[in-house]
Amino acid sequence: MGYPVARLLAAALVCTAVIAQLVRTISKGLASTTQYGGHIPTLVTNFVSFFTIQSNLAAAVVLAIGAIWAIRTRRGASVEPRWLATLLACVSTYMIVTGIVYNLLLRGISLDQGTTVWWSNEVLHVVIPLFLLVDLLFAPRRRALPWSTVGVIAIYPIVWVIYTLLRAPLMIAPATGNPYWYPYPFLDPHQPGGYLAVAAYVVGIAIAIIGVGAFVVWVGRYRALRRERLVAQ
């Protein structure tokens, strides 16, 4: 029962951190005097458009599902079903990449969503990515997945980048009043380097996602093979 409880606690921590930051974001927006500063639908939509928020919420849902599955089948299946293993591989990749990108590119940079809740920020960018890494390495009953899973992992980030780059020029930034809103400065073509710099960052992050995704799949395959060898002995 111990590990499923840890997953449930991690999922609850994510929800608490997201709610705390959302409340702060809305309160900061309502205090703004710009055209869309007090427009709650825009504030909420922008908030949930962050890759960090989406990946953390997805991780919370998958961790909760994984915990419930483990509790209900603790005396049954020896390995997790393929659909659950695939979901865990996806959210593990997204959260590990979130931790890497934030701590390399974004730590210390003030973002448009308003003043961050410091502990929420650390939970979403450090604690949960580390938890998913530990989950990948030590969670029981991990299933080996085919290498084609890396392609499945890459689908969501591609869709997110397309959505972000198409939506951003159509939005008015609630905090600044700019006629565009990008969730992260490295995706903003108005920064030095323009679209060429944005393209470079996107390619770099894509390589990171594929690389981390391949690592996640490899770990699962290695752990499954090791388990089979131990059983055979």
Rosetta silent file (secondary structure, phi, psi, omega in degrees, C-alpha in Angstrom):
SEQUENCE: MGYPVARLLAAALVCTAVIAQLVRTISKGLASTTQYGGHIPTLVTNFVSFFTIQSNLAAAVVLAIGAIWAIRTRRGASVEPRWLATLLACVSTYMIVTGIVYNLLLRGISLDQGTTVWWSNEVLHVVIPLFLLVDLLFAPRRRALPWSTVGVIAIYPIVWVIYTLLRAPLMIAPATGNPYWYPYPFLDPHQPGGYLAVAAYVVGIAIAIIGVGAFVVWVGRYRALRRERLVAQ
SCORE:     score description
SCORE:     0.000 S_00000001
   1 L     0.000  -21.491 -171.720    0.000    0.000    0.000 S_00000001
   2 H   -59.345  -49.205 -175.463    2.946    2.320    0.640 S_00000001
   3 H   -69.419  -41.812  174.826    3.832    3.314   -2.911 S_00000001
   4 H   -56.657  -37.481  178.286    0.248    3.925   -4.125 S_00000001
   5 H   -64.282  -39.996  177.597   -0.226    6.241   -1.144 S_00000001
   6 H   -60.731  -40.677  177.952    2.915    8.166   -2.154 S_00000001
   7 H   -64.874  -41.948  178.972    1.471    8.600   -5.643 S_00000001
   8 H   -64.578  -39.846  178.297   -1.840    9.839   -4.241 S_00000001
   9 H   -65.590  -39.505  177.788   -0.042   12.317   -1.976 S_00000001
  10 H   -63.813  -41.525  178.248    2.016   13.589   -4.917 S_00000001
  11 H   -62.788  -42.402  178.920   -1.169   14.064   -6.968 S_00000001
  12 H   -65.352  -37.300  178.681   -2.791   15.971   -4.089 S_00000001
  13 H   -64.394  -40.943  176.713    0.318   18.150   -3.725 S_00000001
  14 H   -59.043  -49.418 -178.142    0.154   19.059   -7.417 S_00000001
  15 H   -60.489  -41.520  179.278   -3.496   20.085   -7.137 S_00000001
  16 H   -63.425  -44.304 -178.812   -2.794   22.183   -4.051 S_00000001
  17 H   -66.284  -41.267  179.904    0.152   23.936   -5.719 S_00000001
  18 H   -64.781  -44.052 -179.884   -1.782   24.622   -8.937 S_00000001
  19 H   -62.950  -42.711  179.720   -4.762   26.063   -7.051 S_00000001
  20 H   -60.114  -43.678 -179.726   -2.497   28.295   -4.947 S_00000001
  21 H   -71.135  -35.508  178.519   -0.792   29.706   -8.054 S_00000001
  22 H   -63.798  -43.431  178.304   -4.101   30.127   -9.901 S_00000001
  23 H   -60.582  -44.317  179.109   -5.556   32.159   -7.025 S_00000001
  24 H   -63.854  -41.355 -178.931   -2.453   34.381   -6.999 S_00000001
  25 H   -62.883  -45.263 -179.964   -2.569   34.787  -10.784 S_00000001
  26 H   -65.417  -42.554 -179.316   -6.238   35.816  -10.785 S_00000001
  27 H   -63.697  -38.629  177.294   -5.756   38.241   -7.889 S_00000001
  28 H   -66.967  -39.172  179.677   -2.816   39.892   -9.664 S_00000001
  29 H   -65.604  -42.097 -179.279   -4.823   40.115  -12.872 S_00000001
  30 H   -64.919  -25.468  178.982   -7.816   41.701  -11.186 S_00000001
  31 L   -83.323   -8.835 -178.480   -5.523   44.367   -9.743 S_00000001
  32 L   -79.082  151.083 -179.872   -4.201   45.241  -13.212 S_00000001
  33 L  -102.969    7.033  179.382   -5.520   48.300  -15.093 S_00000001
  34 L   -76.020  170.894 -173.868   -4.897   46.909  -18.589 S_00000001
  35 L   -58.207  -41.481 -176.858   -7.741   46.025  -20.972 S_00000001
  36 L  -109.273   13.785 -178.946   -7.777   42.311  -20.137 S_00000001
  37 L   -59.212  -39.006 -178.883   -6.315   42.533  -16.641 S_00000001
  38 L  -100.659   13.945 -178.522   -9.638   41.718  -14.995 S_00000001
  39 L   -87.580   96.789 -172.228  -10.888   39.332  -17.681 S_00000001
  40 H   -60.744  -41.668  177.925  -11.036   36.087  -15.731 S_00000001
  41 H   -56.664  -39.795  178.045  -11.610   33.752  -18.735 S_00000001
  42 H   -67.241  -43.207  179.701   -8.420   35.106  -20.340 S_00000001
  43 H   -60.029  -45.041 -178.211   -6.487   34.843  -17.082 S_00000001
  44 H   -69.101  -43.215 -179.934   -7.575   31.240  -16.529 S_00000001
  45 H   -62.552  -43.543  176.955   -7.022   30.199  -20.151 S_00000001
  46 H   -60.870  -42.523 -177.982   -3.548   31.710  -20.157 S_00000001
  47 H   -59.634  -47.495 -177.623   -2.767   30.006  -16.860 S_00000001
  48 H   -79.527   -1.704  177.064   -3.706   26.540  -18.092 S_00000001
  49 L   -84.928   -8.803  176.231   -1.835   27.172  -21.356 S_00000001
  50 L   -70.057  135.493  176.503    1.517   26.809  -19.602 S_00000001
  51 H   -58.045  -38.660  179.602    3.262   23.531  -20.393 S_00000001
  52 H   -59.256  -46.558 -177.831    4.184   23.307  -16.715 S_00000001
  53 H   -67.127  -46.767 -178.829    0.572   23.497  -15.562 S_00000001
  54 H   -61.865  -45.128 -177.625   -0.713   21.063  -18.175 S_00000001
  55 H   -68.831  -35.996  177.095    2.044   18.515  -17.575 S_00000001
  56 H   -67.258  -43.329  178.416    1.663   18.720  -13.791 S_00000001
  57 H   -64.280  -40.548  176.789   -2.115   18.258  -13.972 S_00000001
  58 H   -62.474  -41.231  178.857   -1.650   15.340  -16.367 S_00000001
  59 H   -62.952  -41.348  179.320    0.903   13.847  -13.967 S_00000001
  60 H   -60.707  -44.747 -179.426   -1.513   14.224  -11.043 S_00000001
  61 H   -63.754  -46.401 -177.281   -4.281   12.413  -12.946 S_00000001
  62 H   -67.667  -40.373  177.239   -2.000    9.590  -14.112 S_00000001
  63 H   -62.077  -41.294  178.171   -0.410    9.152  -10.687 S_00000001
  64 H   -63.937  -44.269  178.189   -3.868    8.933   -9.105 S_00000001
  65 H   -61.952  -43.642  179.312   -4.996    6.397  -11.710 S_00000001
  66 H   -62.442  -38.791  179.223   -1.798    4.403  -11.205 S_00000001
  67 H   -65.978  -44.938 -179.774   -2.278    4.408   -7.444 S_00000001
  68 H   -63.705  -41.969  177.894   -5.897    3.231   -7.705 S_00000001
  69 H   -60.776  -44.583 -177.951   -4.910    0.496  -10.168 S_00000001
  70 H   -63.938  -40.032  179.615   -2.126   -0.690   -7.864 S_00000001
  71 H   -66.333  -41.848 -176.327   -4.428   -0.803   -4.835 S_00000001
  72 H   -74.677  -23.220 -175.357   -7.151   -2.707   -6.699 S_00000001
  73 L  -119.720   25.608 -173.773   -4.742   -5.243   -8.271 S_00000001
  74 L   -61.954  -20.376  177.465   -2.155   -5.624   -5.507 S_00000001
  75 L  -114.104   14.645 -176.876   -2.631   -9.403   -5.577 S_00000001
  76 L  -111.973 -108.746 -173.474   -3.300   -9.693   -9.297 S_00000001
  77 L   -56.761  141.041  179.840   -1.318   -8.514  -12.308 S_00000001
  78 L   -82.447  -25.666  177.567    2.463   -8.738  -12.042 S_00000001
  79 L  -132.890  157.947 -179.962    3.021   -5.706  -14.299 S_00000001
  80 L   -68.886  152.480  178.282    0.993   -2.598  -15.072 S_00000001
  81 L   -65.479  158.671 -174.697   -1.196   -2.626  -18.225 S_00000001
  82 H   -62.432  -39.197 -178.493    0.302   -1.164  -21.374 S_00000001
  83 H   -62.082  -38.937  179.223   -2.045    1.856  -21.449 S_00000001
  84 H   -71.183  -40.902  178.219   -1.000    2.828  -17.919 S_00000001
  85 H   -61.115  -38.492  179.029    2.689    2.254  -18.657 S_00000001
  86 H   -67.038  -43.878  177.851    2.387    4.497  -21.728 S_00000001
  87 H   -62.096  -42.195  178.297    0.679    7.269  -19.766 S_00000001
  88 H   -64.629  -38.854  177.564    3.324    7.060  -17.047 S_00000001
  89 H   -62.814  -40.516  179.654    6.091    7.204  -19.660 S_00000001
  90 H   -64.110  -54.000 -175.764    4.506   10.323  -21.157 S_00000001
  91 H   -68.979  -31.045  175.906    4.037   12.259  -17.917 S_00000001
  92 H   -62.385  -44.257  178.874    7.443   11.150  -16.616 S_00000001
  93 H   -62.778  -48.897 -176.935    9.060   12.573  -19.740 S_00000001
  94 H   -62.095  -40.361 -177.622    7.110   15.842  -19.624 S_00000001
  95 H   -73.258  -39.534  177.432    7.828   16.426  -15.943 S_00000001
  96 H   -63.487  -42.933  177.669   11.534   15.606  -16.176 S_00000001
  97 H   -65.013  -39.589  176.724   11.845   17.959  -19.166 S_00000001
  98 H   -56.734  -46.425  179.072    9.859   20.608  -17.259 S_00000001
  99 H   -62.500  -42.499 -179.561   12.349   20.405  -14.420 S_00000001
 100 H   -65.424  -50.105 -176.527   15.344   20.587  -16.762 S_00000001
 101 H   -63.666  -44.125 -178.971   14.017   23.492  -18.860 S_00000001
 102 H   -61.628  -48.859 -174.478   12.887   25.527  -15.862 S_00000001
 103 H   -74.020  -20.667  177.033   16.104   25.170  -13.921 S_00000001
 104 H   -91.932  -37.277 -170.531   18.309   25.820  -16.971 S_00000001
 105 H  -112.650  -29.051 -166.571   16.336   28.568  -18.778 S_00000001
 106 H  -116.298  -14.451 -178.074   13.655   30.072  -16.563 S_00000001
 107 L   -61.063  127.873  179.467   14.766   30.095  -12.935 S_00000001
 108 L    90.989   -8.283  178.985   14.946   33.688  -11.757 S_00000001
 109 L   -92.875  130.248  178.356   12.994   35.083  -14.745 S_00000001
 110 L   -79.710  123.756 -178.135    9.758   36.936  -13.901 S_00000001
 111 L   -98.663  161.527 -172.952    6.909   35.602  -16.045 S_00000001
 112 L   -65.410  -18.628 -173.379    3.765   37.433  -17.214 S_00000001
 113 L   -70.690   -5.254  178.236    1.337   35.423  -15.079 S_00000001
 114 L   110.087 -177.946 -179.482    2.195   37.601  -12.083 S_00000001
 115 L   -60.954  130.043 -177.868    4.091   37.076   -8.872 S_00000001
 116 L   -83.371  152.908  171.301    4.628   33.385   -8.313 S_00000001
 117 L   -83.503  113.566 -167.326    3.850   31.499   -5.119 S_00000001
 118 H   -57.968  -44.003 -176.962    7.368   30.395   -4.234 S_00000001
 119 H   -71.308  -35.323  175.472    6.514   27.020   -2.713 S_00000001
 120 H   -62.480  -43.153  178.899    4.066   26.214   -5.506 S_00000001
 121 H   -58.088  -43.990 -179.581    6.748   27.105   -8.035 S_00000001
 122 H   -69.419  -37.337  178.042    9.216   24.708   -6.395 S_00000001
 123 H   -61.855  -48.021 -173.806    6.636   21.917   -6.175 S_00000001
 124 H   -74.259  -27.478 -175.078    5.691   22.161   -9.854 S_00000001
 125 H  -107.449  -14.215 -177.158    9.225   22.618  -11.213 S_00000001
 126 H  -127.975  -56.365 -172.745   11.393   20.626   -8.805 S_00000001
 127 H   -63.548  -51.491 -177.457    9.541   18.359   -6.367 S_00000001
 128 H   -69.705  -40.894  172.578    7.154   16.656   -8.804 S_00000001
 129 H   -56.144  -41.363  177.826    9.766   16.243  -11.580 S_00000001
 130 H   -66.805  -37.776  178.138   12.023   14.548   -9.020 S_00000001
 131 H   -62.510  -43.047 -179.973    9.119   12.398   -7.807 S_00000001
 132 H   -66.407  -32.610  175.819    8.418   11.229  -11.366 S_00000001
 133 H   -66.397  -44.309  176.610   12.108   10.408  -11.803 S_00000001
 134 H   -62.933  -40.681  177.807   12.044    8.340   -8.606 S_00000001
 135 H   -59.260  -43.745  179.518    8.772    6.734   -9.782 S_00000001
 136 H   -60.793  -42.124 -173.237   10.439    5.801  -13.064 S_00000001
 137 H   -81.314  -29.859 -169.155   13.431    4.237  -11.330 S_00000001
 138 H  -128.347  -12.190 -178.216   11.797    2.470   -8.397 S_00000001
 139 L   -60.464  136.751 -178.548    8.005    2.105   -8.772 S_00000001
 140 L   -71.838  157.000  171.864    7.014   -1.576   -8.691 S_00000001
 141 L    65.852   30.446  175.729    5.493   -3.514  -11.588 S_00000001
 142 L   -69.122  139.701 -178.656    6.812   -1.306  -14.399 S_00000001
 143 L  -100.333  145.532  172.654    6.157   -2.746  -17.873 S_00000001
 144 L   -74.909  136.048  179.675    8.588   -2.759  -20.820 S_00000001
 145 L  -116.846  151.771  177.327    7.341   -0.629  -23.708 S_00000001
 146 L   -68.519  158.177 -179.817    8.317   -0.728  -27.410 S_00000001
 147 L   -63.833  -22.156  178.144   10.651    1.975  -28.741 S_00000001
 148 L   -63.213  -15.352  178.340    7.760    3.322  -30.823 S_00000001
 149 H   -61.639  -27.878  178.392    6.420    4.760  -27.536 S_00000001
 150 H   -58.889  -38.227  177.190    8.922    7.618  -27.962 S_00000001
 151 H   -65.539  -37.605  176.780    6.851    8.768  -30.945 S_00000001
 152 H   -64.688  -42.533  179.470    3.695    8.690  -28.825 S_00000001
 153 H   -58.909  -35.828 -175.121    5.443   10.745  -26.151 S_00000001
 154 H   -75.273  -14.968 -173.667    6.350   13.412  -28.724 S_00000001
 155 H   -62.813  -51.126 -176.000    2.760   14.009  -29.905 S_00000001
 156 H   -61.926  -47.208  178.586    1.562   16.235  -27.068 S_00000001
 157 H   -59.189  -35.968  177.968    4.568   18.634  -27.033 S_00000001
 158 H   -64.210  -46.493  178.965    4.237   19.124  -30.800 S_00000001
 159 H   -62.174  -40.344 -179.309    0.529   19.925  -30.467 S_00000001
 160 H   -63.816  -42.708  179.255    1.266   22.272  -27.546 S_00000001
 161 H   -63.623  -44.006  179.017    3.894   24.244  -29.497 S_00000001
 162 H   -61.811  -47.015  178.402    1.573   24.625  -32.504 S_00000001
 163 H   -58.043  -46.355 -176.607   -1.303   25.718  -30.237 S_00000001
 164 H   -64.414  -46.902 -176.045    0.920   28.206  -28.411 S_00000001
 165 H   -71.536  -26.777  176.562    2.441   29.819  -31.508 S_00000001
 166 H   -80.154  -36.177 -175.768   -0.957   30.132  -33.225 S_00000001
 167 H   -79.943  -39.503 -171.105   -2.765   31.477  -30.162 S_00000001
 168 H   -53.365  -45.049 -178.629   -0.147   33.864  -28.773 S_00000001
 169 H   -69.258  -12.703 -177.714   -0.386   36.600  -31.464 S_00000001
 170 H   -94.304   -5.812 -174.521   -4.177   36.712  -31.020 S_00000001
 171 L  -103.548  147.935  170.082   -4.100   37.383  -27.271 S_00000001
 172 L   -98.844  126.727 -177.297   -3.702   40.628  -25.329 S_00000001
 173 L   -68.210  119.190 -177.828   -1.375   40.125  -22.351 S_00000001
 174 L   -59.928  -36.184 -174.347   -3.397   40.852  -19.188 S_00000001
 175 L   -77.171  -36.003 -172.483   -0.377   41.993  -17.184 S_00000001
 176 L  -112.348  -21.319 -175.173    1.270   44.323  -19.733 S_00000001
 177 L    83.373    2.998  177.111   -1.388   45.126  -22.331 S_00000001
 178 L   -61.539  146.147 -178.614    0.873   43.900  -25.153 S_00000001
 179 L   -79.834   33.710  177.010   -1.092   42.732  -28.237 S_00000001
 180 L  -162.650  157.232  178.479    0.362   39.229  -27.867 S_00000001
 181 L  -146.538  114.573  176.980    0.913   36.749  -25.038 S_00000001
 182 L  -111.850  132.955 -176.223    3.567   34.017  -24.952 S_00000001
 183 L   -66.579  -27.984 -178.387    3.760   31.747  -21.894 S_00000001
 184 L  -133.153  141.393 -177.169    7.568   31.601  -21.959 S_00000001
 185 H   -61.476  -29.140 -178.732   10.100   34.219  -23.108 S_00000001
 186 H   -74.301   -7.815  174.697   12.015   31.744  -25.282 S_00000001
 187 H  -100.134   -1.785 -175.951    8.883   31.325  -27.445 S_00000001
 188 L   -89.027  111.853 -179.351    8.415   35.090  -27.909 S_00000001
 189 L   -71.707   -7.345  176.898    9.647   36.243  -31.362 S_00000001
 190 L   -81.082   -8.256  175.694    9.663   39.846  -30.092 S_00000001
 191 L   -80.057  164.055  177.942   12.728   38.970  -28.027 S_00000001
 192 L   -52.425  133.769 -179.322   16.274   39.311  -29.492 S_00000001
 193 L   100.696  -19.864  175.472   16.788   36.778  -32.267 S_00000001
 194 H    57.088 -145.997 -176.374   13.133   36.734  -33.355 S_00000001
 195 H   -66.437  -26.576  178.622   11.680   33.610  -34.897 S_00000001
 196 H   -64.550  -42.481  177.588   15.135   32.171  -35.559 S_00000001
 197 H   -65.998  -41.279  177.871   15.846   32.104  -31.826 S_00000001
 198 H   -59.431  -45.922  179.860   12.374   30.643  -31.165 S_00000001
 199 H   -60.287  -39.817  179.842   13.026   27.910  -33.743 S_00000001
 200 H   -64.416  -43.281  178.461   16.364   27.106  -32.123 S_00000001
 201 H   -64.415  -43.127 -179.181   14.773   26.779  -28.698 S_00000001
 202 H   -61.576  -44.251  178.897   11.930   24.633  -30.058 S_00000001
 203 H   -63.243  -42.734  179.734   14.381   22.295  -31.790 S_00000001
 204 H   -62.219  -43.110  179.312   16.512   22.105  -28.652 S_00000001
 205 H   -69.349  -35.481  176.961   13.542   21.279  -26.447 S_00000001
 206 H   -61.837  -42.191  177.297   12.276   18.746  -29.018 S_00000001
 207 H   -62.374  -41.029  179.249   15.647   16.998  -28.867 S_00000001
 208 H   -63.528  -42.880 -179.418   15.442   17.036  -25.078 S_00000001
 209 H   -63.914  -44.688  179.199   11.933   15.543  -25.106 S_00000001
 210 H   -65.023  -41.961  179.873   12.935   12.779  -27.525 S_00000001
 211 H   -64.548  -46.442  178.950   16.122   12.108  -25.566 S_00000001
 212 H   -66.861  -39.662  177.680   14.369   11.984  -22.194 S_00000001
 213 H   -59.263  -42.746  177.846   11.526    9.950  -23.718 S_00000001
 214 H   -64.065  -39.308  177.366   14.043    7.409  -25.022 S_00000001
 215 H   -62.735  -44.076  179.992   15.675    7.296  -21.574 S_00000001
 216 H   -61.036  -44.902  179.359   12.288    6.703  -19.911 S_00000001
 217 H   -65.197  -41.480  179.566   11.472    3.856  -22.301 S_00000001
 218 H   -61.365  -43.578  179.749   14.960    2.375  -21.864 S_00000001
 219 H   -59.896  -45.170  178.775   14.647    2.388  -18.082 S_00000001
 220 H   -60.930  -42.145  179.893   11.321    0.569  -18.283 S_00000001
 221 H   -67.333  -41.793  179.795   12.742   -2.036  -20.659 S_00000001
 222 H   -63.638  -44.464 -178.911   15.863   -2.498  -18.538 S_00000001
 223 H   -65.104  -38.632  179.170   13.866   -2.921  -15.325 S_00000001
 224 H   -66.154  -42.638  179.215   11.521   -5.437  -16.974 S_00000001
 225 H   -64.545  -41.383  178.151   14.454   -7.459  -18.356 S_00000001
 226 H   -62.225  -41.108  178.968   16.179   -7.412  -14.978 S_00000001
 227 H   -63.366  -42.235  179.573   12.985   -8.607  -13.290 S_00000001
 228 H   -62.648  -39.702  179.248   12.660  -11.480  -15.788 S_00000001
 229 H   -65.966  -38.885  179.485   16.259  -12.556  -15.136 S_00000001
 230 H   -66.501  -39.244  178.360   15.714  -12.541  -11.387 S_00000001
 231 H   -65.303  -39.689 -178.584   12.555  -14.644  -11.775 S_00000001
 232 H   -65.487  -27.806  179.729   14.401  -17.081  -14.049 S_00000001
 233 L   -72.731    0.000    0.000   17.060  -17.617  -11.397 S_00000001
